[in-house]
Amino acid sequence: MPSSDRPPRIGLSGAPGVGKTMLARALGDALGVPVIAEEMRAHLERTGQPLAALPAEAAGQVLLALWRERAAREQAMAGFVADNSCLDFAAYGVYYDCLAEPAPEEPEEPVLLREPRAHLAAYDAIFVLPCGVLPYERDGVRPASRSAQLRHHLIIDGMLRRWADPRKLHHVPDACVALADRIAWVKARLAAASVRGSEAAGGSPVRSPVARRGTVYLVGAGPGDPGLLTVRAKDLLATADVIAYDALVSPEILALARRGAELVAVGRRHGEGPTSYRLHPAVMERAVAGLAVVRLKAGDPLVFGRGGEEAEELRAAGLPFEIVPGVSAALGAAAYAGIPLTHRDHASDVTFATGHDVGGTHPSHTDWANLAQRTGTLVLYMASRTLGANLARLVAAGRDPATPAAYVAAATTPQQHVITGTLATLAELATAADPVAPALVVVGSVVGLRDRLAWFAPPAAVAAVAAPGDAAAAPTVRGLVVVYTGQGKGKTTAALGIVFRALGRGMRVAVVQFIKGKWKTGERLFAETLPGLTFLVMGKGFTWNSDDLDRDKTAARAAWQTAKQLIASGGHAIVVVDEITYAINYGFIELDDVLETLRTRPPHVHVVATGRNAPEALCALADLVTDMAPIKHPFTQGVKAQLGIDY
C-alpha cells in the first residue's frame, strides 16, 4: 500500500456488466482520487466499430494504441481508480484473437501481454468484481451474449490469478451487490493492507495472509496428500519468495508455489548429507538477505521434524519466524489406513516414538521398557529400515508378541500400502516392502479395526504386500512405455493426443518438457486451464541454438529429477517426458538412470517419451515405438510455423 502522503493506485477488473464504472466513480469520490475511464468503451461508442469486425492485425494496433494511452495517463497520476486494470488490455487481445503471437524463431512475449503484465507492479490493489451477480444490460455497445460476458471474465480472472501479486489481488464476494456494500468492502481491504504495510515498517505484529520478507516459516506439508495442506500453508506457498522443501514433498504441493518463487531442495533422507547444521544454510542465507522463506517440512514441523531445533537457531540469529502446523504422518497414516489411534473399547492413550534410534549415534530418550508395558496405541516413526529390531525390543521388554501391528507406507498418497500382522510376524511380512518409501508402524489392538474401517482405496495397480486377510487388490492394468521418435513432425502432438484422451477418462496426467521454455505454446496455455493436468515447462529454449550449455545441463537435470519423482510416486497415471531424448543424447542425463526408472516404476504408470534419435536401449525397453518419417513439410516451401498448427 502507498505511504500516507500518496493516494492509492487502484484497478478494477471483471467482465462487461459487472458494475465497474459505477464502483469506480463512487470510489473516486470516497477516496478523493481521479477516475480513469475505460478507453475500450469510449472507443466503441466513438467509432461504433467493435474489434471483432476488424482484421486481427488492425484490431491489435487499436488495442496497442489504447493501452499506451492508458499507460501514459496512469504514469502521470499519483493516485487513481481505473475503470479497468492494465491487464484487461491483454485480455481483450485474447478475447478478440488479436494478441499477436511471436514466431518460434523470435521467442518473445507479444507486446500487448508483456507491457501490461510488467505494469501490474504499479498498482496498490486490484479488485475483481463477480460475474453474473448483477443483471446484464444489453446496451448495444457490449456483446449481447451472456456467455460472451462469462468468457471475457474467465480470461481476465485467469490472467490476474496467474500474474498479479496475490497480496494486491482481491475478489469482491458474490454476496456484495449493493454499491454501498462494495465501497465498504473495498475500503476495509485497503485499510487492512495499510496495517500490513505498517507492520512491515516495524509496527505492531499482526499475522498477515501473506509472507513477510525476512521471515522464516516452518510449515508442515502434511503426510503427502496436497488436500491435507492447511489454508495458512497454501497462503504462504502462494506468496513466499523462497520454498525450501524436504525430499518427501511432492511436485503437486510444490506446484502451489508462487510463480517466480525460488525452489530449493534441502531435504535429507537416510542419513545422507551433512548434519553440522540445524537449519539448512540456504534457508538462513536467504532469510538474512530479507526474503520471505517457507521451510516446507513433511508432516508437522514439531513432530520429529526438527522444527524446534530450527526455531532455536532462528531465535539465536535474531530472525523472525512462524510455525505453521501440518497433519502429522501418524494422524494421516492412521486415518487413511482405517486405524483409529484411540477408541473407547481399545485405547485411551497414544504414544509417538521414533524407531530411528536403533544403532544411531544419538542416545535414545525413549523408555522402551515403559512403552512395552502400556496397553494404549504406539506409533513408531521412521521405523522401516529397523523394523525387525524395533519390534524385537518391544517383545524383549515385555509386550505380547501377539499384539496387532500395522506397517503403513507412503501414507495418504496413491501408492499407499498397508501390511498388517503382529509384533511377532510383521517384520517378515514386510520384507518385500519398498524400504525407500516413508513408513511408520502402528502397534495396539486398534489395528484389528482396520478390516472394518478401511476406506481409502489407492490405485489397484499399486504393488502391495499384505498379511492373510488384508485386502490387496491385484493389478488391473499394466503401464506402458511409449516412444515417439524420428525426424518428422508430430512427436509432441501425438503425446498430447494421449494426454487429452486420458484427461477425458478422468485420469491424472503430468507433462515435463525438457526443451521448450522461452515461448508460450498453445498447448501450454490450454494446459493451465485443465484440472488433473500437471504441466511443467522446465527447459531453457532450444538447446541446439544454446550459448550456455552449462545452464541447459542444469535445467535438464532438474527436469529429470522432477520427472523421476512424478514417475516413482505413482500419483499420475501418465507421465510425458517431452523431448527427453535430447537431454539423453547430449549427455545431460544418464541413459542408464532413465532405463532403471522406467523398469522400477509403479506397475500402473504409463510413460510417454518423445524426441528425435531415441536411443536403441530405450526403444528396446518400450512397448510401443513410432518413428515419425518426414514426407512433406511446408517449411521447405518457405512457409513459417503457424499459430494453432505448430505452436
N, C-alpha and C positions, 0 to 999 in steps of 0.2 A: 504494500500500500504506500501511497505517497506520504511525504512528511507533512506536518501540519501547515506548512506555508505553501503547499502546492495542491491545487484541486485535483480530484480523481480523473483518470482517463478510463472511460467505461465503454465497452462494446456490447450491443445487444444482438442476439442471433436467433435463428429459427426460420421456419418456412414462411411463405406469404400467408397472411391472415391469422397470425398468432398474437397480434397486438403489439408489435414492436414500436410502431410510430407513436401510438398513444402513450405507451410507457416512457418512451424517450422524452417526449415533451414534458410529461409530468415530472420525471426525474430531473430534467434540466432545471425546471422551476424550483423543485425541492432542494436541490444541491447548489443552485446558483451557478451553473456552468452552461456554456452554449451547447446547442444540439446540432449535430451534423446529420443533415437529411440524407436519405438513401438515394444515391445517384442513379441506380438502375431504374427505380420508379420514375424519377424525373426524366430520364432518357426515353422511357416507353411513352410517357404522357406527351413529351415534346415531339417525338418522331412518329408515334403510332406504329412503329415497326419492331415487332418482337425479334429477339436474336434468332429464334428458331427459323425465321423466314430468310435469314441471310446465309450465304455460303460460310462454311466453318472458318475460313481464314479471315473473312471480313468481320464475322462475329467476334473472333478472337481479338482483332485490332480494336474494336469498340470497347470490349471489356478491359483491355490493357490501358486504353486511354482513360477510362473511368477509374480504374484502380490508381493510376498515377496521379490523377486529380485528387483522389481521396488521400493518398499518402502525403501529398503536399499540404493539404488542409490540416491533417492531424499533426504534422510536424510543426506547424505554425501556432498551435494552441497548447497552452499549459495544461488545460483540462477540458473535458468534453464528455458528452454522451452521444455515441454514434448509433444511428438507427440500424446499422448492421455492422458486423465486425469485418476486419480486413480479410479474414479467411473466407468470407462469403463470396468474394470475387472469384476465388479459386473454385468454390462450389458451383457458381454459375457456369464456369468453364466446363466442369464435368457434366453438369445438367444439360447444357446446350451442345455438348460434344465439340467444343471449340478450344479445349485446353491443349494447345499444340504439343504433340508428343516429340521427344528427342529421337533422333536416329541412333541406332545402336553404335555407329562409329563415333557419335558425339554424345556420350552418356551423361548429359547434364539434365537437371530438372527443368521443366518448362518455366519460363519467367513468371507466368501467372500463378504458378504454385510456389516457386522459390521465394519471390519477393514478399507476398503476403504472409507466408509461413515465417520468414525472418522477422517480419514486422510485429508478430504476436507479442514479442517481449515488451513492446511499448505500452501495452495495456496493463492497468492495475487490476482489472476484473472484467470477465466476460460472462454475461448472463444469457442462458439459453431458455427461451420460452417454450412451453409444451405445445405439441401439435395436436389438433383435434379437440381441444378444450373449448375454444370459442367457435361460434357459428362462422362458417366460411362464406364470406361475402364475395360474390362474383361481380367485380367492378369493371369488367371489360378491359382491364389493364393486365391483370394476372391471369395465368391459365385457369380455365373454368373447372378443370378436373380436380376432384378431391384427392385422387390417387397421385396426381402430379404434385400436389402440395406435400403429400407424405414422402414422395420420392426425394423432393428437394430437402425436406427436413432430415431424412436419413443420411443424405450426403454430407450436409454441413455438420450434423451432430457427430458423425463418424470421424470427420476430419478434425474437429475440435478435440474429441476424446483422444485422438492419436497424437496430435502435435501441440496442443495448448498445455501450458503449465497447469497441472491439476490443482495447484494451490490457488490459481486465479479463475478456474472454471467452475461455474455454479449453474445448476439446473433448477429452474423455478418449478416447484411442485405442481402437479395437475390440479390439486385442490385449491391452489392460489389463483383465483379467477378475477375477483374484483380488483379494480385499479388501485384502490387504497391498500388492499392487502398486498399487492405486488410491490408497491412502493415501500411499505413497511418491511417486507421480507428482504428486499434488496438492501435497504439501509441497515438492517440488522447484520447482513453478511459483510457489508463494508465496515461496520463497527467492529465485528469480530476479527476481521483481517487487520484492522488498525491495532487491536490488542496484541495480536501475534507479532506485528511489527515492533511494538513497544517492548515485547518480551525479548525479541532477538537483539534489541539495542541495549539490553541489560535491565529491563523492568522485572516485575514480579513474575515468577514462573507460572504459566498456565498451559496445560497439556494441549497441544495443537494436533489436529488430524494429519498434519504433515511433518516431515522430518526436519528438525532444526539443524543448521550447519554447526559443525564442530562437536556433534553429539554422537555417541555410540549407542546403538540399540541392540541389546542382547535379545533376539527374537526367536521364539520357538516355532519351528516349521511343522511341528506335529509328526506323526509316525510315517507319513507318506502320501496319503490321500489329500490332494490340494483342497478338497471341500472341507477339510477339518481345520484350515487356517482360521485364525481369529480375524475379526474385522480390523482390529488395530494392526495386525501383521500385514494385511493387504494394503491398508492405507500407507504404511511405511515403505513397503515394496514399491508402491506407485510413486513415491516422492523422494526417496533417498538418492544420494549421489553415487554411493558405492554399496554393492551387495557382496559381502564376504561370506561364502557359503561352505557348508560341510559337504563331504563326499557323498552323503546319503540323500542330499536334497535333489529332488527330481527336476528334469527340464521343464515339466509343466508348471512347477512352482516358480522356477526362475523366469519363465515367460511372463509372469506378472510384474516383473521389474519395470521401472520407468524407462521409456525409450531414451537411450543415451546414457543410462547408468552403467558404471563400470562393474563388471562381474569378476570377482577374484576368488579362485578356488583355494581355500585354506584348510580344508579338512584333512584329517589323518585317520587311517584305519589300520588295525592290526599292528600297531607299534611302528608304522612307517614314519619317517621324517623326524626332524629334530624335536626335542622336548625341553629345551633350555628356557623356553618362554611359557608364560601362562596365556596371555593374549597374543595372537599372531602379530608379528611385527608389521605386516602390511596393514592391519586394522589400525594400530596405533599411529603409524606414519600418516595415514590419510586423515585421521581424526585431528591430529596435531596441525595438519595443513588446512583445517577449517571445513572439511567436508562432512556431510551427514552420512554416517556409515551404519548399515544394518549388518550385524553379525548374525547370520541366519544359521540356527542350530537345529539339527534333527530332534524331534521330541520336544521336551521342555528344557530351557536353559539351566534350571536349578535342580533337575533330577538326573544325576550322573552326566550332566552336560558341561561341567566345569564353569558354569556361569558365575558361581560365587567367587572362584579364583580370579576370573577375568574382571569381575566388578571390583575386586580388591586392587588389582593393578591399575584400573582406570581411576579409582579414587586416589591412589598414591600419585598418579601422574597429574591430578587436578583436572581431569577431563569429565564433563557431564555425561551421564549415561541414564538409560531407562531399561528396565527389564520387562519384557512382554512375554507372558507365559504362553505355552503351547500345550496341545494334547500330548501327554507323555506316552511313550511307547507302551507302557504297561496298560494304560487305560484304553488306548486304541487297539492293541492286540487282543486284550480280553474281550472287548465289545465285539470286534469283528470275528472273533473265534467262537462267540456264543458262550463265553465262560464268565459268569458274574463273579467279581472279586469278593463280594460279600453276599451273604444270603442268610435269611433268618434261620433256616434249618441246617446250615452247614458252616458258616464262618462269620464271626462278628468282628474280626480284625484282619488286616492285611499288612504285610511287611515287604518292602522293597530292599533288595540287597544286590550287590554286584558279584557276579561269578567270574570276574576278570582277574581276580587277585591270586588265583592258583598259580604258583610258581612265578609270580610277578616280583618286581623289585620294591614295590611299596607294601608296607605291612598292612594287614587287614585290620579294620576297626570293627569287624563283624563278629559277634559272639555266636559261633556256629552251634555250640552245644545248646545255647538257649533257643536258637531257631529250631533245632531238631525236636525240642520238647513242646513247641507250640502246636495248637490244633487249628489255627487260622490259615489263611492263604499266604503263600510265599511266592514272590515273583523275583526271579534271578535275571538281572540284566547282563548282556554281553557274556553269555554262558555257552555259546555254541561251540567254540573251539576247545573248551574244557568241560564239556557236558558230562562225560563219564566221571571225571574227578569230582565235580560238584555234587552229583547225585550220590556218589560213593561216600563222601564225607558227611552228607546228611544222614545216610543209613548208619555209618560208623558212630555218629553222635547220638543215635537212638531213635531216628524217625523210622516208622514202619515201612519196610521195603514195598509193601502192597499199596502205599499211598498213591492215588492217581496223580499223574503228571502229564503236562502237555508241552510240546515244543512248537512255538509259533514263529514262523519265518516270514520275512517280507510283509509284515502285518499291514493291513488296510489297502494294499496295492493289488493290482490284477494278478500278480504272481504269488499271492499269499498261499501258504500251505501249512496245515496243522497236522501234527503227529501226536497221538495220544497213547499212553501206556501207564506204567508205574515207575516208581523210583528204581525198581529192580530191572525193568525191561526197556525203558525209554532210550537209553544210550545206544543199545543195539538196534532198536527200530529206526533210529535217526542216522545210522551210519551212511545211508545213501543220500542224505540231505545235502544241499549245497552249502559248504562251510563258509562261503563268502557272503551269502545273504544274511542281513542283520536278523538276529533271532533272540528270543527270550524264552524262559521256562516258567510255567505256572504250576505250582505244587499245592495240592489240597483236594478235599472231597468235592469242591465246586467244579472241578474238571469233569466229573461224571455227568454234569448237567448239559454238557455240550451236545450230546446226542439229541436232546430235545430242543435246545435253544439256538443251535447253529442256524444262521440266516444268510450270511454273506457267501455268495457263490462266485468266486473268481472264474475266469475263463476255463472251460472244461479241459482245454488242451494244455494247461499248465501242469508240468510234471509234479507229482506229489507222492510221498511215501506215507502210508497210513497203517496204523495198528489194526488188527482184525476188528471189524465192526465200525471203523471210522470211514465214512464215505469219502472216496477219492475218485472222481469221475475220470473215465478213460478219455484220451484224446478223440475229438470228433472231426478234426481237420488236421492236415499236415501243411505246415508253412512251406511255401515255395521260394526258391531263389530265381529271379527273373533278370535277364541281362538284355538290354537293348544297346547294340553297338553298331559299328560300321561308319562309312564315310558319308552316308546320305542323311538328309534332313528328316526329323521326326522322332528322334530318340526320347527327348524330354516330353514331346507331345504324347507319345504312346504311354509313357509312365503316368502322365497326368490323366489319361483316359482311365487307367486303373484307379487312380486316386478318387476321381469323381464317381466312378461306379461304386467303389467301396463306401464312400460317404452316403450315397443313396441307400445303401443297405444298413446304415446306422453304425458302421464300423469306425473306429478311431484310426486316424492316419497321421503320419509325420513325414515331412519332406525336409531334407537337409541339402542345400545347394552349395556345391564346392567352388564354383567359378563365378556365376552371376553375382553381381553385388553393386555395381555403380549406378544402374538404372532400373527403373520400375517396369517390370513386365506386366502384361495383362493378367497372367495367372497369379502373380504376386499380389496385385491389387484386389483381385477377386478372393484370394485365399484369406485375406484379412477380415472378410465378412462372414466366413463359414465356421459354424460351430463344429467341434470334433476334429478340426484340422490344425496341426502344429506345423507352421511353415517358416523355416529358418533359413535366411539368406546369409551365409557365412563367408562367402568368397570376397575377393577384393578386385573383381573385374576379370578381364580375360588374360590369363596367365601368359599366353604366348606373346602378348604385347607388353609384358610387365618390365618395369625398370627397377624393381625391388623384389628379387626372388626370396630374400630372407623374410620379408613381410608376408609374401604369399605362402611360404612354407609354414610360418607360424599360424596363419589363418587356416590352412588345410589341416594341420594337426589338431587345432581347436575344433574344427568342424568334425573331424573323425572321432575325437573323444566324445563329442555330443552325440554323434550317430551311434557309437558303440553303446553308450548308456541307454539311448532310446531302444535299441535292438534288444539289449540284455534285460531291460526292465520288464518287457512283455506287456507294457501298458498300451501299446498301439498294435493293431492287427497288421498294419502295413507300414513299413519304413522305406522311403525312397531316398537313395543316396545319389543325387543327380550330378552327373559329370565327375564321379569319383575316380574314373579311370585315369584322368589327367593327373590327379594327385598321386596315384599309384605309379604311373609311368614316369613322372618327373622325380620319383624317389622321395616325395614329401612324406608319404606314409608307407608302411611296410605291407607288402602283399601278404606275407605270412600272417600278419596280425588280422588283416581283413578276412582271410580264409578261416582262421581259427574262430573269429567272432561269428561268422556265418554257421560254422559247424556246431557251435555250442549254444546257439540262440534258443530261446524257448520254442517248443515244437509248433506252436500255433502262429508264430510270427512269419509273415511274408516279407522278403526284402527285394526291392527292385533297384538295380544298378544301371546307370546309363553312362555313355561316353564312348568316344572312338577308341579303337585299338584295345579292346578289353583283353587282359592277359589270358593266355590259354588255360592256366590253372583255375581262374575264376569261371571261365566258360565250362570247364570240365565239372566243376562243383555244381553249376547251375542246373535247374530243372528245365528252364526254357531259355533259349538264346535266339535272338533275332538280329540278323545282320542287315542294316539299312543300306541298300545299294543305290547310289545316285544314278538316275537315268536322265533326268532333265531338271534344270533349276533355273528360275528366272534371273538369278544374279548373273549368270553367264551371258544373258542378253541385255545387261545393263539396268535391270530392274532392282532397285534397292529394297531392303526389308520393309514390310508394310505392316501398319498398325492392325492388330486383330488377327493377322495371319502368322507373322513371325515373332511378335513380341507384344 
